[in-house]
Structures are given as C-alpha cells and as structure tokens.
Amino acid sequence: MSVTGDAMYIKKMNKALVLNTIRNNTPISRAKVSKITGLNKGTVSNLVSELIHNDLVYETGTGKSSGGRRPIMLMFNERCGYAIGIDIGVNYIFGLLTDLSGKIITKKEISLSVTDYQSVKENIYTVIDFLINQTPSSTYNIIGIGVSVPAIVSNEGFVLFAPNLNWTNINLKHDLQQKYSLNVTVENEANAGAYGELKFGNKNHVETMIFISAGMGIGSGIIINDTLYKGINGFSGEVGHVSIENNGIVCTCGKKGCWELYASEKAILNKTKEVYQKEISFLELVEKAKKQDQKAIHIFNEIGKQLGIGISNVINIFNPDSVVIGNRIASSKTWIEDSLKETIKSRTLPFHQKEVEIRISNLGPYSIPLGVSYIMIEDFLKK
C-alpha cells in the first residue's frame, strides 16, 4: 500500500472510530470523544466536521462546563437513513423498517400459503414496497435491505439449500439488487437472530452466546467474542439436523430423526393434529393455552422437553455464557420454559451449568429482522 493509501486508510478507520464513539455515547462533547478514542482534539474536530457535513452527526445544545466554556454536544443522526430487515419463514414474511439506531419505524407481515420461489419472491416485493412507501424523507433514504432465510446460505449470500421451503441454488440477493438497485445481504435466519440478540437483547456482556432459532425448523447462530461465527463457508449452526432418533421420522433434508422434527413449530403442528384430530395453527394453540386448555399446555410442555434435549447437547459442546431461544416459539415461553430448563438441568454436565444463562428471547419474532437490518446499518456506517 502506498503512503497516500496508508493515510487514507488510517483516516477512514479514525472516522469510523469517532462515529461509533458518538453513536454509543450520544450526546457527547468533542473533548470526551478525544478522551475515549485517544485521538488528539484537532483530529477529532476535523473528523466531526466531516461527519456533520455528511449529515451523520449534528450539534445540539451545550453540556456541563469543566472549567472553561460549556461544550457543544454531538448527537448521532439516526434519522439520516433507514434500513429494511426481512424475515422469510415457511408460512410468513415479516418485514421491519428501522432507523440507523435500529429503532422500528413500521412493520409489515403477510402469510404464505405456498413456498415456491417465484410466489414467495412476489410476496417479498410486496412487503418491501410497503416499507419503502412508509419511509420518511432523509439524506440517504434506504441504505440497504437485509433478508434472512431458513437455509444454508453461502458467505456470498447465495441460498444453497432451504429444505423447509424446498429451495435449492436460489440467487435471491441478485434478484433484489436488480429490482431495487440497493445494497442487499442475505443471511441464515439463525445468524441474523443471534446478531439481533447481541445488539438489542440482554445487555449483559457475554463472551459466547448460542441463539436457538425455533420456528418451523431449528437453527443456531453462534456469537464468540461479540462476533458472529459462521464457519469456513458460512454453514455453521445447523443444529436442527442433528439426529436425536436412530430410526426417527424422515426429515425434509432427507435424513432421519432430526432434532427439529421433535422440537419445532412443525412438531407442534403434528402434535396438535394428533391430539385435536384436526389442524390447528401455532397461534391458535397459543390462544388455547392462554385459556388454560390443558391439552395445549401439555403439548408445549413436551416441546419444551424436546428443546431441552437438543440444547443440552449444544451446551455440552460449546460451554457458552448464554443460550437464547428465539423466533416464533418464544411466544410460548409461559408453557415451555419450566420443562425446558428442567430437562437441561438433568442432561447437562454439572460443570457446564455453573455460569450458563438460559433465557427465552424478549424480542420474540423481532430479533431476526432486527439483526439482518442492523448488519446493513453497520455495513453502511463503515463506508
């Protein structure tokens, strides 16, 4: 790299450092930014001027004096642009519009009755178009679209295999970029959920977190040292296809006895059909449980046990600080939590139980679209 290149790279890194310091400590003075970053006051002042010119930062009021003039405070301009996060499920599409701090501006959900790619793609367009039309006017408008898919997704955003959608080799990223001329990222839904929990969930710092995404299938997102771990090719976390029954049910992936067949929304729907002798949706079963329907409560208790079996294996392998259960199944927390935790306690090595936190996400269905939206935000702010 040339000397000029080195200088430009260092300036870019320092600018990102100053911006992140302001984002994380709003409102803040220039002097405090200098103290936190270790950059001299002249450098900070010049970089702040550029950020103000770019409408990423603005001045507001004055702070307390420490002996001299009262400092002018700086704020991150979270409304200078917006991001879209889309969660594609097997039977729904859920979209969020957020500002650059991740605050939800509006949302849109539609149900899916068919899952062939062309039909789902048109529904994705419907959700995105709605969110775009709801976007307030701003300097940067929509800075990007993040999409999560319950699938094996390459590091390049190519959907290689989505068994519950029956998709193979789908270039959704290309199709969205062609239609909207925006930056697009496509991510595995459990990875997106893990990132959403990291940024917006429990604020207690953890070194290692495993996010269990339990929807129609089961996947996991792995956070190590505040970083999303994706494996060599981006394929890590496919815990739903770990076999827990030697001669079990045949899975959509082609294997037998996969964990997600016994502990997911799919398993719940199979149980309800068996118990009630008719098809009942997941949300209908939640409503029955709220009304103290003992059959519904028993189904959720059993699913909690099955979730606990798989999570015990995850804990024994990773020895994490935290395990978070999210996605749609989080809405059944009241009836799965006790049996889940009891199963984990009985099946996990005692050494692994000492400091691990087991919790069901407070973000519920929001962690996934928030996570993939925030990936786009951070990518934009790095530029």
C-alpha positions in Angstrom: 0.0 0.0 0.0 1.3 3.5 -0.9 1.9 6.2 1.7 -1.2 8.0 0.5 -3.2 4.8 0.7 -2.0 4.3 4.2 -3.0 7.8 5.2 -6.5 7.4 3.6 -7.0 4.0 5.3 -6.0 5.5 8.7 -8.3 8.4 8.3 -11.2 6.1 7.4 -10.6 4.0 10.5 -10.3 7.1 12.7 -13.5 8.5 11.2 -15.4 5.2 11.9 -14.0 5.2 15.4 -15.2 8.8 16.1 -18.6 8.0 14.6 -19.0 4.8 16.7 -18.0 6.7 19.8 -20.6 9.3 19.2 -23.2 6.7 18.4 -22.6 4.8 21.6 -22.3 7.8 23.9 -24.8 10.3 22.4 -24.9 13.2 23.5 -21.1 13.7 23.8 -18.6 16.6 23.5 -15.6 16.7 21.2 -13.3 16.7 24.2 -14.9 13.5 25.5 -14.6 11.9 22.1 -10.9 12.7 22.1 -10.5 11.3 25.6 -12.3 8.0 24.7 -10.6 7.4 21.3 -7.2 8.7 22.2 -7.1 10.9 19.1 -5.9 14.5 19.5 -8.5 17.2 19.7 -7.6 18.7 16.3 -8.1 15.3 14.5 -11.4 14.8 16.3 -12.6 18.3 15.4 -11.8 17.8 11.7 -13.4 14.4 11.6 -16.5 15.6 13.4 -16.8 18.4 10.8 -16.8 15.9 8.0 -19.4 13.8 9.8 -21.6 16.9 10.3 -21.2 17.7 6.6 -22.3 14.1 5.7 -25.3 14.6 8.0 -24.4 11.6 10.2 -23.8 13.8 13.2 -25.3 17.1 14.4 -24.7 19.6 17.2 -27.3 20.1 20.0 -27.2 22.3 23.0 -24.4 22.6 25.5 -23.1 20.4 28.2 -21.7 21.0 31.6 -18.5 23.0 31.9 -15.4 21.5 33.5 -13.9 24.9 34.0 -14.0 26.7 30.6 -16.7 27.3 28.1 -19.6 24.9 28.1 -19.1 22.3 25.3 -21.3 21.9 22.3 -22.8 18.4 22.4 -22.8 16.0 19.5 -25.6 13.6 18.5 -25.7 10.7 16.1 -28.3 11.5 13.4 -30.1 8.2 13.4 -32.8 9.5 11.0 -30.5 10.4 8.2 -31.2 7.0 6.6 -33.3 3.8 7.1 -32.8 0.1 6.7 -35.1 -2.8 5.8 -35.0 -6.2 7.5 -37.0 -9.1 6.1 -37.5 -12.5 7.9 -38.7 -15.2 5.5 -40.4 -18.0 7.3 -42.1 -21.1 5.9 -45.6 -19.7 6.4 -45.0 -15.9 6.7 -42.8 -12.9 5.6 -42.2 -10.4 8.3 -40.5 -7.0 7.5 -39.3 -4.1 9.5 -38.2 -0.6 8.6 -35.7 0.8 11.1 -33.7 4.0 11.5 -29.9 3.8 11.8 -30.1 3.1 15.5 -32.3 0.0 14.9 -35.5 1.7 16.2 -38.5 0.2 14.5 -40.4 2.8 12.3 -43.0 0.4 10.9 -43.6 -3.3 10.1 -45.4 -5.5 7.7 -46.3 -9.2 7.9 -48.1 -11.4 5.3 -48.9 -15.1 5.4 -47.6 -17.6 2.9 -49.7 -20.5 1.7 -47.2 -21.7 -0.9 -43.5 -21.7 -0.8 -42.3 -21.9 -4.4 -39.6 -19.3 -5.1 -41.5 -17.2 -7.6 -44.6 -16.9 -5.4 -42.5 -16.1 -2.3 -40.4 -13.5 -4.2 -43.5 -11.6 -5.3 -44.6 -11.5 -1.6 -41.2 -10.3 -0.6 -41.6 -7.5 -3.1 -45.0 -6.6 -1.7 -43.5 -6.3 1.8 -40.5 -4.3 0.7 -42.6 -2.0 -1.5 -44.9 -1.2 1.5 -41.9 -0.4 3.8 -40.3 1.8 1.1 -43.5 3.7 0.7 -43.6 4.3 4.5 -40.0 5.6 4.7 -39.7 9.2 5.8 -37.6 11.6 3.6 -34.0 11.6 4.6 -30.4 12.3 3.3 -29.6 8.7 2.5 -33.2 7.2 2.2 -33.0 3.4 2.2 -29.4 2.3 2.8 -29.9 -1.4 2.3 -32.1 -4.4 2.5 -31.3 -7.4 4.7 -33.0 -10.7 4.2 -33.0 -13.8 6.5 -33.8 -17.2 5.1 -34.1 -20.6 7.0 -31.5 -22.0 4.8 -27.8 -22.9 4.2 -26.5 -19.6 2.9 -23.0 -19.1 1.4 -20.8 -16.2 2.5 -21.7 -14.6 -0.8 -25.4 -14.6 0.1 -26.4 -17.5 -2.2 -29.2 -19.6 -0.9 -27.9 -23.2 -1.4 -30.5 -25.3 0.4 -33.7 -24.4 2.2 -35.3 -27.7 3.0 -38.5 -26.4 4.6 -39.1 -24.1 1.7 -37.9 -26.7 -0.9 -35.4 -24.2 -2.4 -32.0 -25.1 -3.9 -29.5 -22.7 -5.5 -31.5 -19.5 -5.3 -29.9 -16.2 -6.0 -32.3 -14.0 -4.1 -29.6 -11.4 -3.4 -29.2 -10.8 -7.2 -32.9 -10.6 -7.8 -33.4 -8.0 -5.1 -30.4 -5.9 -6.2 -31.7 -5.9 -9.7 -35.2 -4.8 -8.7 -34.3 -2.1 -6.1 -30.7 -1.0 -7.0 -29.8 -1.1 -3.3 -27.2 -3.0 -1.3 -28.6 -6.3 -0.2 -27.4 -9.0 2.2 -29.0 -12.5 2.5 -28.2 -14.3 5.8 -29.2 -17.5 7.5 -32.1 -16.7 9.9 -30.4 -18.1 13.0 -27.3 -16.0 12.3 -29.5 -12.9 11.9 -31.3 -13.7 15.1 -28.1 -14.1 17.0 -26.9 -10.7 15.8 -30.2 -9.2 16.7 -29.9 -10.6 20.3 -26.3 -9.4 20.5 -27.3 -5.8 19.6 -30.8 -5.5 21.0 -31.4 -8.3 23.5 -30.0 -8.7 27.0 -27.4 -6.0 27.6 -25.3 -8.2 29.9 -22.0 -8.7 28.1 -21.3 -12.3 27.2 -18.2 -13.9 25.6 -20.1 -16.8 23.9 -23.8 -16.9 23.1 -25.8 -19.5 21.2 -29.1 -18.3 19.7 -31.5 -21.1 19.0 -34.0 -20.2 16.3 -37.0 -22.3 16.7 -39.6 -21.8 14.0 -40.8 -24.4 11.5 -37.3 -25.7 11.7 -34.4 -25.2 14.2 -31.1 -23.5 13.6 -28.5 -21.8 15.7 -26.4 -18.7 15.5 -23.1 -18.6 17.3 -21.6 -15.4 18.9 -17.9 -15.6 20.0 -16.3 -12.5 21.4 -19.0 -10.2 20.1 -18.5 -11.7 16.6 -20.8 -13.8 14.6 -19.1 -17.2 13.9 -20.2 -18.6 10.6 -17.7 -21.4 9.9 -15.4 -21.6 6.9 -18.1 -21.3 4.2 -20.9 -19.8 6.3 -22.6 -23.1 7.0 -22.2 -23.3 10.8 -25.1 -23.8 13.2 -27.3 -26.4 11.5 -28.2 -28.0 14.8 -31.8 -28.7 13.7 -30.4 -31.5 11.6 -28.5 -33.2 14.4 -30.1 -36.7 14.7 -31.7 -37.5 18.1 -33.6 -40.6 17.0 -31.8 -43.5 15.3 -34.9 -44.7 13.4 -36.9 -41.5 13.6 -39.1 -39.5 11.3 -37.8 -38.7 7.8 -36.8 -35.0 7.6 -37.1 -32.7 4.6 -33.3 -32.7 4.4 -33.5 -36.4 3.6 -32.1 -37.8 6.9 -33.9 -39.4 9.8 -34.6 -38.3 13.3 -33.5 -34.7 13.0 -34.0 -32.6 16.2 -36.2 -30.1 14.5 -38.8 -32.8 13.8 -39.4 -33.1 17.6 -38.9 -29.6 19.0 -40.0 -27.0 16.4 -43.2 -25.4 15.3 -43.5 -28.2 12.8 -43.5 -30.7 15.7 -46.2 -28.7 17.5 -48.4 -28.7 14.4 -48.0 -32.5 14.2 -48.9 -32.9 17.9 -52.0 -30.7 17.6 -53.3 -32.7 14.7 -52.8 -35.9 16.7 -54.4 -34.5 19.9 -57.3 -32.5 18.5 -57.9 -34.6 15.4 -57.8 -31.5 13.2 -55.3 -28.9 12.0 -54.7 -26.1 14.4 -52.2 -23.3 13.8 -49.4 -22.4 16.2 -51.0 -19.1 17.1 -54.4 -20.8 17.7 -52.6 -23.2 20.1 -51.1 -20.3 22.0 -54.6 -18.8 22.4 -55.9 -22.2 23.7 -53.0 -22.3 26.2 -53.8 -18.8 27.4 -57.3 -20.0 28.1 -55.9 -22.8 30.3 -56.6 -25.6 27.8 -54.7 -28.4 29.4 -54.1 -30.3 26.1 -52.4 -27.2 24.6 -50.3 -26.7 27.7 -49.2 -30.3 27.7 -48.1 -30.1 24.1 -46.0 -27.0 24.9 -44.5 -28.8 27.9 -43.5 -31.7 25.8 -41.9 -29.4 23.2 -40.0 -27.7 26.0 -38.5 -31.1 26.9 -37.5 -31.8 23.4 -35.9 -28.4 23.0 -34.1 -29.1 26.3 -32.6 -32.3 25.0 -31.0 -30.6 22.0 -29.9 -27.5 23.9 -28.2 -29.8 26.5 -26.1 -31.2 23.7 -25.3 -27.6 22.5 -24.2 -26.6 26.0 -22.1 -29.7 26.5 -20.3 -29.0 23.2 -19.8 -25.2 23.4 -19.9 -24.4 27.2 -21.4 -20.9 26.4 -22.1 -18.0 28.7 -25.7 -17.7 27.3 -28.2 -19.7 25.4 -31.2 -17.7 24.0 -34.2 -19.3 22.5 -36.0 -17.2 19.9 -38.1 -17.0 16.8 -41.8 -17.8 16.8 -41.6 -20.3 19.6 -40.6 -17.6 22.0 -44.2 -16.6 22.3 -44.9 -19.9 24.1 -42.4 -19.0 26.8 -45.0 -19.4 29.7 -45.6 -23.1 28.9 -42.2 -24.3 27.6 -39.7 -22.6 30.0 -40.0 -24.8 33.0 -39.9 -28.2 31.2 -37.0 -26.8 29.0 -34.9 -25.8 31.9 -35.6 -28.9 34.0 -34.5 -31.1 31.0 -31.3 -29.0 30.5 -30.5 -29.3 34.2 -31.0 -33.1 34.2 -29.0 -33.7 31.0 -26.2 -31.1 31.0 -22.8 -31.8 32.7 -22.8 -30.0 36.1 -19.5 -28.2 35.2 -21.3 -26.6 32.2 -24.3 -25.5 34.3 -22.5 -23.2 36.8 -22.5 -20.0 34.8 -24.6 -20.5 31.7 -27.7 -18.3 31.4 -30.7 -19.9 29.7 -33.4 -17.5 28.6 -36.2 -17.1 26.1 -35.8 -14.0 23.9 -37.7 -10.9 25.0 -37.5 -9.8 21.4 -39.6 -12.7 20.1 -40.0 -12.5 16.4 -38.2 -9.2 16.1 -34.6 -10.5 16.8 -34.2 -11.9 13.3 -35.3 -9.0 11.1 -33.6 -6.5 13.5 -30.4 -8.5 13.3 -30.3 -8.6 9.5 -31.3 -4.9 9.3 -28.5 -4.0 11.7 -26.0 -5.9 9.6 -26.9 -3.5 6.7 -26.6 -0.5 9.0 -23.2 -1.4 10.2 -22.0 -2.1 6.7 -23.3 1.4 5.6 -21.6 3.2 8.5 -18.2 1.6 7.8 -18.0 3.2 4.4 
